[in-house]
Amino acid sequence: MTKLLAESGADLSREELLDALWLAEKLPRGAGPLARAVARSEASRRDGASAPRPPGTPDNPDPEPPSADPHRPPAAHPLLAAAAGDRSAGDGTVVLTPAHPVGVPDRHSLGPGRLQLEKSLRPLRQRFPDRRRHVLDVPRTVTAMAETGVPETVTRPLRTRWLTLAIVVDDDVSMVLWQRLAADVRALMERAGSFRDVRVHGLDTRGGTPTLRSSPYRHRTRPESVKSLCDPTGNTLVLVVSDGVGEAWRDGGMRRVMERWARSGPTAIMHALPTRLWASTGITARPWQVTTTGRGGPTRAWHVTDPDLPPELVRFDSVPVPVLEPTPAAVGDWARLVAAPGGTALLPLWDADRTDPRPAAAAPGRPDSVGVEAVLRFKEAASPEAYRLAAHVAAVAPVTPPVMRLVQAAVGAPTDPGHLTEVFLGGLMHEVDATAVPDRLPHLRRYDFDPEARRALLSAVPPKELLHTAESVTRRIESAIGRASVFPAWVGHPDGVAVVEDTGRSFGWIRTQVLTRLGIPPAAEDDPEVPGARNLDAPPTDTPVASQELPEPFSPEEVLAARERLLGPEHPETLAARADLGSFLRQAGRIVEAIALQERVVDECERVLGPDHPDTLTARAALGYSFYEMGRTDEAIALEEQVVVDRERVLGPDDPGTLTARSDLAFSYGRAGRTGEATALQERVVADRERVLGPEHPDTLDARSNLAFSLRQAGRLGEAIALEEQVISDSERLLGPEHPDTLDARSNLAFSFKQAGRTDEAIALQEHVLAVSERVLGTEHIDTLAARADLAFSFRQAGRIEEAIALDEQVVAVSERILGPEHPDTLDARSNLAFSYSQAGRTGHAILLQERVVADSVRALGADHPDTLTARAALAVSFREAGRIDEAIALQERVVDDCERVLGPDHPDTLTVRAALAYSLYEMGRIDEAIVLEEQVLAARERVLGPGHPVTLVARSNLAVTYRQAGRIDEAIVLQEQVLADRERVLGAEHPDTMTSRSNLAFCFRQAGRKIEAIALQERVLADRERVLGPKHPSTLSARVTLASFHGPTAPTGETPS
């Protein structure tokens, strides 16, 4: 064939012929000559668009509350799935249609050794007494009280982490490539738990005088003095993350800064580049023998000698700052030396005395020379791997740093991130729109090549290899859809938006872009679509592979406005967009606006489509769910009952939408305290789904999980746990152990374990869920935040308050950044943190935080929203814990009135607030008023929940405690014996609440003069708590103090509230 082609004037080598045949197989049918790809007319640009949405939209029923929101658009068709056709226009030009960027996942910079890296930091995880902070020394207090008979306390210094970490991120131009490394280092240090606090600063090394800022990569943030990191106590560790390219690393500016920090405390540099490139940067290093005489301390005090030659021949005359690779071995050697009370190690130290006459690498800007000349100069200076990598990057440019890293990973060995640095600083790339958005975040900056340079680079690599890399990047992106935590799963297009799921070649336009650059026209598209159409075939395009976020995504408001303008306000597609906006508002926490819009949608659907149309029923169900979220439970139940009746009549009793509506109704029943009806309805849903869908269908698993939730609400913990364990087993077998639904099932089981008093099992399960969520979904995914909050709650319950506070603070910080400061989930996270502060005795912090939660809830949700009422009730509890009883009672009385007005007198939240008010009155000494309230609460609990419900038992126990305080000891004993018997039967003999009841009964015996029985019962309580909860649990310590007081000359005065 090569001979025939040569005789025809096409002289091809064997390799070129194979490439041509491979490309011919990949070409779309009807593709024209390569020359067609060169020119484009303005008219042809206007002609291309996506295929129209097929008629008829299937009903999309509203799922039950734990599931994802139903009102999102269905998945988009693959971008390359449109019918093939001739893209050429009449004048011989090819149609190339525009599109917007899409989200792409980034790669983890620390690789598979993250766990080993975390373990290498363990030597720094030490605790030492903090003389400024003291805690109660319980054993010594008990001993002192027993010896003197006087109630006095003995304290001891609190043991805390000894180091504070300051991460200083060099944000020089080239460091945009290493922004992910800086973020991963921060996450690693926070997760390791080795430091009291982790702070991050920015460092500008562009000029001769380095500048410290309060935040990296944001040059408009407040500048700080480098002295601010000089800790006179020597307990601040400074870790600089840099690639050593900045000018200050070469001209001595950074030596002065590092020497100042090294005189104050431990200091180190983490080098972003591979070791083979260190010599070409301002951070060079070689191994030295380091000897220390104490733990931590200033790095400047290290004794440094040559590992081979005697000190008389070689002296170290630089700043003794270790330079670390981000590897477990390098970090481990350094950490062990810093944490040891004295020792010797071989560490690479910065050669700060070496001056480099070469100028620092220039920022990627418009190159001085363009085209072939620039490429030839780059080829001469760079490594062969970097030259090859440059062609692959140029094929898909403009690109962001995350996409550069994806391309480098797709090219594979022998290229590494160091070669990517050579490409970035090689004089070929420039930043796009740098002046238009001067302070754009690093991962959003786009870089491109000069057209002539691009052509020269593309000619140096076979097209087949370029296409293979592009397709590999495409697969990497597609595999992360729905699983990458910080990347939106949306495809943006001038004519609409659509959700992208795991099916289809959603990002195939990357390969089409490369084909276009190689002179091959992509397949045709035709017929424009209305913005936001449900099934959008977005066309391929010659635009950049996107950054981590859409620069200008189509918001639901914009989609609705476009449909109203193009289709009219009452078109079915417009109604669907309005319903989508209502769901969006609800998810954003704007419940009042969501309800107003959804009520309008219901009215319009009933008028335009009819009251029995499936879309009308779906709109009504969505409104009912918003009522449920708003706490308007009675209205939600009335609407959902009507939806169930209508769906059964219109669609049939076994329609999936009917089953979902029935499950939604069961959740509303449960929230209203009608647990019997909720459980019966969920059991019916499970039976129907097993019969209609099969026992292993995902919706059937969801139904079983929902039934377990209702059983837990009804106090039937044993049945709930057995069912949840079955759900986990089925989910692991059918979906996989790391599927999000499997993680949800494990979280549900952990919650049931907590309620059953099996706190250690709950914590172990939640720690596993959190670890998997962070690995699979990402550290900032909403499900990961929920897992972290659940674990913090369990830590609080187990008495591990400091660990709970650390987790709660992480959840608050991430929620504020990701969701916004006034999102309902953020408010919940802040309230949880306030509760942890209160339990730790930091009542001032708790009150300030809870007051902020109340103010934000009133502003964001309204004064009568159930979450606002809950926040006010929590603030009252904080007042009480701080000793401000009068303010607590006044606030609780107002909250009780508001709950009765908004929720009803028998609503579970109303009864909870009334019980809290009774306890405050009890604390104030207003015993008779407390008894009246608690008798009301007990009667309501027995009527609504039943006499054996765990919550009813709490109310009965509280009333018994108050009876004892009022001197009605016989009535108190009768009630406490009844509570103890019920808890042993319902919860088990070793449940924490059962042990509390046993202790409360011992108090009653002691006051009744039955001292021997009281001591015997309290000794059993202490033994049980030591065995079940551990000897250092707060409840165990309390039992020990109580038993000591029983042996004393006077009776104790208080009991443990239930």
Secondary structure as the mmCIF struct_conf table of DSSP 4:
data_model
#
loop_
_struct_conf.conf_type_id
_struct_conf.id
_struct_conf.beg_label_comp_id
_struct_conf.beg_label_asym_id
_struct_conf.beg_label_seq_id
_struct_conf.end_label_comp_id
_struct_conf.end_label_asym_id
_struct_conf.end_label_seq_id
HELX_RH_AL_P HELX_RH_AL_P1 THR A 2 GLU A 7
TURN_TY1_P TURN_TY1_P1 SER A 8 GLY A 9
HELX_RH_AL_P HELX_RH_AL_P2 ARG A 14 LYS A 26
BEND BEND1 LEU A 27 LEU A 27
HELX_LH_PP_P HELX_LH_PP_P1 PRO A 28 PRO A 28
TURN_TY1_P TURN_TY1_P2 ARG A 29 GLY A 30
HELX_RH_3T_P HELX_RH_3T_P1 LEU A 34 ALA A 37
TURN_TY1_P TURN_TY1_P3 VAL A 38 VAL A 38
HELX_RH_AL_P HELX_RH_AL_P3 GLU A 42 ASP A 47
HELX_LH_PP_P HELX_LH_PP_P2 SER A 50 PRO A 54
BEND BEND2 PRO A 55 PRO A 55
HELX_LH_PP_P HELX_LH_PP_P3 PRO A 61 GLU A 64
TURN_TY1_P TURN_TY1_P4 PRO A 65 PRO A 66
BEND BEND3 SER A 67 SER A 67
TURN_TY1_P TURN_TY1_P5 PRO A 70 HIS A 71
BEND BEND4 ARG A 72 ARG A 72
HELX_LH_PP_P HELX_LH_PP_P4 PRO A 73 PRO A 74
STRN STRN1 ALA A 75 ALA A 75
HELX_LH_PP_P HELX_LH_PP_P5 ALA A 76 PRO A 78
TURN_TY1_P TURN_TY1_P6 LEU A 79 LEU A 80
BEND BEND5 ALA A 82 ALA A 82
HELX_LH_PP_P HELX_LH_PP_P6 ALA A 83 ALA A 84
STRN STRN2 SER A 88 SER A 88
TURN_TY1_P TURN_TY1_P7 GLY A 90 ASP A 91
BEND BEND6 GLY A 92 GLY A 92
STRN STRN3 VAL A 94 VAL A 94
STRN STRN4 VAL A 102 VAL A 102
HELX_LH_PP_P HELX_LH_PP_P7 PRO A 105 HIS A 108
TURN_TY1_P TURN_TY1_P8 SER A 109 LEU A 110
HELX_RH_3T_P HELX_RH_3T_P2 GLY A 111 GLY A 113
HELX_RH_AL_P HELX_RH_AL_P4 ARG A 114 SER A 120
TURN_TY1_P TURN_TY1_P9 LEU A 121 LEU A 121
HELX_RH_3T_P HELX_RH_3T_P3 ARG A 122 LEU A 124
STRN STRN5 ARG A 127 LEU A 136
HELX_RH_AL_P HELX_RH_AL_P5 VAL A 138 THR A 148
BEND BEND7 VAL A 150 VAL A 150
STRN STRN6 THR A 155 ARG A 161
STRN STRN7 THR A 164 ASP A 170
HELX_RH_3T_P HELX_RH_3T_P4 VAL A 173 TRP A 178
HELX_RH_AL_P HELX_RH_AL_P6 GLN A 179 ALA A 192
TURN_TY1_P TURN_TY1_P10 GLY A 193 GLY A 193
BEND BEND8 PHE A 195 ARG A 196
STRN STRN8 VAL A 198 ASP A 204
BEND BEND9 ARG A 206 THR A 209
STRN STRN9 THR A 211 ARG A 213
BEND BEND10 SER A 214 SER A 215
TURN_TY1_P TURN_TY1_P11 PRO A 216 TYR A 217
TURN_TY1_P TURN_TY1_P12 HIS A 219 ARG A 220
BEND BEND11 THR A 221 THR A 221
HELX_LH_PP_P HELX_LH_PP_P8 ARG A 222 ARG A 222
STRN STRN10 PRO A 223 GLU A 224
HELX_RH_3T_P HELX_RH_3T_P5 VAL A 226 LEU A 229
TURN_TY1_P TURN_TY1_P13 PRO A 232 THR A 233
BEND BEND12 GLY A 234 GLY A 234
STRN STRN11 THR A 236 SER A 242
BEND BEND13 GLY A 244 GLY A 244
BEND BEND14 GLY A 246 GLY A 246
HELX_RH_3T_P HELX_RH_3T_P6 GLU A 247 TRP A 249
TURN_TY1_P TURN_TY1_P14 ARG A 250 ARG A 250
BEND BEND15 ASP A 251 GLY A 252
HELX_RH_AL_P HELX_RH_AL_P7 GLY A 253 SER A 264
BEND BEND16 GLY A 265 GLY A 265
STRN STRN12 THR A 267 HIS A 271
BEND BEND17 LEU A 273 LEU A 273
HELX_RH_3T_P HELX_RH_3T_P7 THR A 275 SER A 280
BEND BEND18 THR A 281 GLY A 282
STRN STRN13 ALA A 285 THR A 292
BEND BEND19 THR A 293 GLY A 296
HELX_RH_3T_P HELX_RH_3T_P8 THR A 299 ALA A 301
STRN STRN14 HIS A 303 THR A 305
BEND BEND20 PRO A 307 LEU A 309
TURN_TY1_P TURN_TY1_P15 PRO A 311 LEU A 313
BEND BEND21 SER A 318 SER A 318
STRN STRN15 PRO A 322 PRO A 322
STRN STRN16 VAL A 323 LEU A 324
BEND BEND22 PRO A 326 THR A 327
HELX_RH_AL_P HELX_RH_AL_P8 PRO A 328 ALA A 339
BEND BEND23 ALA A 340 GLY A 342
STRN STRN17 GLY A 343 TRP A 350
TURN_TY1_P TURN_TY1_P16 ALA A 352 ASP A 353
BEND BEND24 ARG A 358 ARG A 358
HELX_LH_PP_P HELX_LH_PP_P9 PRO A 359 ALA A 363
BEND BEND25 PRO A 364 PRO A 364
BEND BEND26 ARG A 366 ARG A 366
BEND BEND27 ASP A 368 SER A 369
TURN_TY1_P TURN_TY1_P17 GLY A 371 GLY A 371
HELX_RH_AL_P HELX_RH_AL_P9 VAL A 372 ALA A 381
BEND BEND28 ALA A 382 ALA A 382
HELX_RH_AL_P HELX_RH_AL_P10 PRO A 384 VAL A 396
BEND BEND29 PRO A 398 PRO A 398
STRN STRN18 VAL A 399 VAL A 399
HELX_RH_AL_P HELX_RH_AL_P11 PRO A 401 VAL A 411
TURN_TY1_P TURN_TY1_P18 ALA A 413 PRO A 414
HELX_RH_AL_P HELX_RH_AL_P12 PRO A 417 PHE A 424
TURN_TY1_P TURN_TY1_P19 LEU A 425 LEU A 425
BEND BEND30 GLY A 426 GLY A 427
STRN STRN19 MET A 429 VAL A 432
TURN_TY1_P TURN_TY1_P20 ASP A 433 ALA A 436
BEND BEND31 VAL A 437 VAL A 437
TURN_TY1_P TURN_TY1_P21 PRO A 438 ASP A 439
HELX_RH_3T_P HELX_RH_3T_P9 PRO A 442 LEU A 444
STRN STRN20 ARG A 446 PHE A 449
HELX_RH_AL_P HELX_RH_AL_P13 PRO A 451 LEU A 458
TURN_TY1_P TURN_TY1_P22 SER A 459 ALA A 460
BEND BEND32 VAL A 461 VAL A 461
HELX_RH_AL_P HELX_RH_AL_P14 PRO A 463 SER A 479
TURN_TY1_P TURN_TY1_P23 ALA A 480 ARG A 483
TURN_TY1_P TURN_TY1_P24 SER A 485 VAL A 486
BEND BEND33 PHE A 487 PHE A 487
STRN STRN21 TRP A 490 HIS A 493
TURN_TY1_P TURN_TY1_P25 PRO A 494 ASP A 495
STRN STRN22 GLY A 496 VAL A 499
BEND BEND34 ASP A 502 GLY A 504
TURN_TY1_P TURN_TY1_P26 SER A 506 GLY A 508
HELX_RH_AL_P HELX_RH_AL_P15 TRP A 509 ARG A 517
TURN_TY1_P TURN_TY1_P27 LEU A 518 GLY A 519
BEND BEND35 ASP A 527 ASP A 527
TURN_TY1_P TURN_TY1_P28 PRO A 531 GLY A 532
BEND BEND36 ARG A 534 ASN A 535
HELX_LH_PP_P HELX_LH_PP_P10 ALA A 538 PRO A 540
BEND BEND37 ASP A 542 THR A 543
HELX_LH_PP_P HELX_LH_PP_P11 PRO A 544 ALA A 546
BEND BEND38 GLN A 548 GLU A 549
BEND BEND39 PRO A 551 GLU A 552
HELX_RH_AL_P HELX_RH_AL_P16 PRO A 556 LEU A 567
TURN_TY1_P TURN_TY1_P29 PRO A 569 GLU A 570
BEND BEND40 HIS A 571 HIS A 571
HELX_RH_AL_P HELX_RH_AL_P17 PRO A 572 GLN A 587
TURN_TY1_P TURN_TY1_P30 ALA A 588 GLY A 589
HELX_RH_AL_P HELX_RH_AL_P18 ILE A 591 VAL A 608
TURN_TY1_P TURN_TY1_P31 LEU A 609 LEU A 609
TURN_TY1_P TURN_TY1_P32 PRO A 611 ASP A 612
BEND BEND41 HIS A 613 HIS A 613
HELX_RH_AL_P HELX_RH_AL_P19 PRO A 614 MET A 630
TURN_TY1_P TURN_TY1_P33 GLY A 631 GLY A 631
HELX_RH_AL_P HELX_RH_AL_P20 THR A 633 VAL A 650
TURN_TY1_P TURN_TY1_P34 LEU A 651 LEU A 651
TURN_TY1_P TURN_TY1_P35 PRO A 653 ASP A 654
BEND BEND42 ASP A 655 ASP A 655
HELX_RH_AL_P HELX_RH_AL_P21 PRO A 656 ARG A 671
TURN_TY1_P TURN_TY1_P36 ALA A 672 GLY A 673
HELX_RH_AL_P HELX_RH_AL_P22 THR A 675 VAL A 692
TURN_TY1_P TURN_TY1_P37 LEU A 693 LEU A 693
TURN_TY1_P TURN_TY1_P38 PRO A 695 GLU A 696
BEND BEND43 HIS A 697 HIS A 697
HELX_RH_AL_P HELX_RH_AL_P23 PRO A 698 GLN A 713
TURN_TY1_P TURN_TY1_P39 ALA A 714 GLY A 715
HELX_RH_AL_P HELX_RH_AL_P24 LEU A 717 LEU A 734
TURN_TY1_P TURN_TY1_P40 LEU A 735 LEU A 735
TURN_TY1_P TURN_TY1_P41 PRO A 737 GLU A 738
BEND BEND44 HIS A 739 HIS A 739
HELX_RH_AL_P HELX_RH_AL_P25 PRO A 740 GLN A 755
TURN_TY1_P TURN_TY1_P42 ALA A 756 GLY A 757
HELX_RH_AL_P HELX_RH_AL_P26 THR A 759 VAL A 776
TURN_TY1_P TURN_TY1_P43 LEU A 777 LEU A 777
TURN_TY1_P TURN_TY1_P44 THR A 779 GLU A 780
BEND BEND45 HIS A 781 HIS A 781
HELX_RH_AL_P HELX_RH_AL_P27 ILE A 782 GLN A 797
TURN_TY1_P TURN_TY1_P45 ALA A 798 GLY A 799
HELX_RH_AL_P HELX_RH_AL_P28 ILE A 801 ILE A 818
TURN_TY1_P TURN_TY1_P46 LEU A 819 LEU A 819
TURN_TY1_P TURN_TY1_P47 PRO A 821 GLU A 822
BEND BEND46 HIS A 823 HIS A 823
HELX_RH_AL_P HELX_RH_AL_P29 PRO A 824 GLN A 839
TURN_TY1_P TURN_TY1_P48 ALA A 840 GLY A 841
HELX_RH_AL_P HELX_RH_AL_P30 THR A 843 LEU A 861
TURN_TY1_P TURN_TY1_P49 ALA A 863 ASP A 864
BEND BEND47 HIS A 865 HIS A 865
HELX_RH_AL_P HELX_RH_AL_P31 PRO A 866 GLU A 881
TURN_TY1_P TURN_TY1_P50 ALA A 882 GLY A 883
HELX_RH_AL_P HELX_RH_AL_P32 ILE A 885 VAL A 902
TURN_TY1_P TURN_TY1_P51 LEU A 903 LEU A 903
TURN_TY1_P TURN_TY1_P52 PRO A 905 ASP A 906
BEND BEND48 HIS A 907 HIS A 907
HELX_RH_AL_P HELX_RH_AL_P33 PRO A 908 MET A 924
TURN_TY1_P TURN_TY1_P53 GLY A 925 GLY A 925
HELX_RH_AL_P HELX_RH_AL_P34 ILE A 927 VAL A 944
TURN_TY1_P TURN_TY1_P54 LEU A 945 LEU A 945
TURN_TY1_P TURN_TY1_P55 PRO A 947 GLY A 948
BEND BEND49 HIS A 949 HIS A 949
HELX_RH_AL_P HELX_RH_AL_P35 PRO A 950 GLN A 965
TURN_TY1_P TURN_TY1_P56 ALA A 966 GLY A 967
HELX_RH_AL_P HELX_RH_AL_P36 ILE A 969 VAL A 986
TURN_TY1_P TURN_TY1_P57 LEU A 987 LEU A 987
TURN_TY1_P TURN_TY1_P58 ALA A 989 GLU A 990
BEND BEND50 HIS A 991 HIS A 991
HELX_RH_AL_P HELX_RH_AL_P37 PRO A 992 GLN A 1007
TURN_TY1_P TURN_TY1_P59 ALA A 1008 GLY A 1009
HELX_RH_AL_P HELX_RH_AL_P38 LYS A 1011 VAL A 1028
TURN_TY1_P TURN_TY1_P60 LEU A 1029 LEU A 1029
TURN_TY1_P TURN_TY1_P61 PRO A 1031 LYS A 1032
BEND BEND51 HIS A 1033 HIS A 1033
HELX_RH_AL_P HELX_RH_AL_P39 PRO A 1034 HIS A 1047
BEND BEND52 GLY A 1048 THR A 1050
#
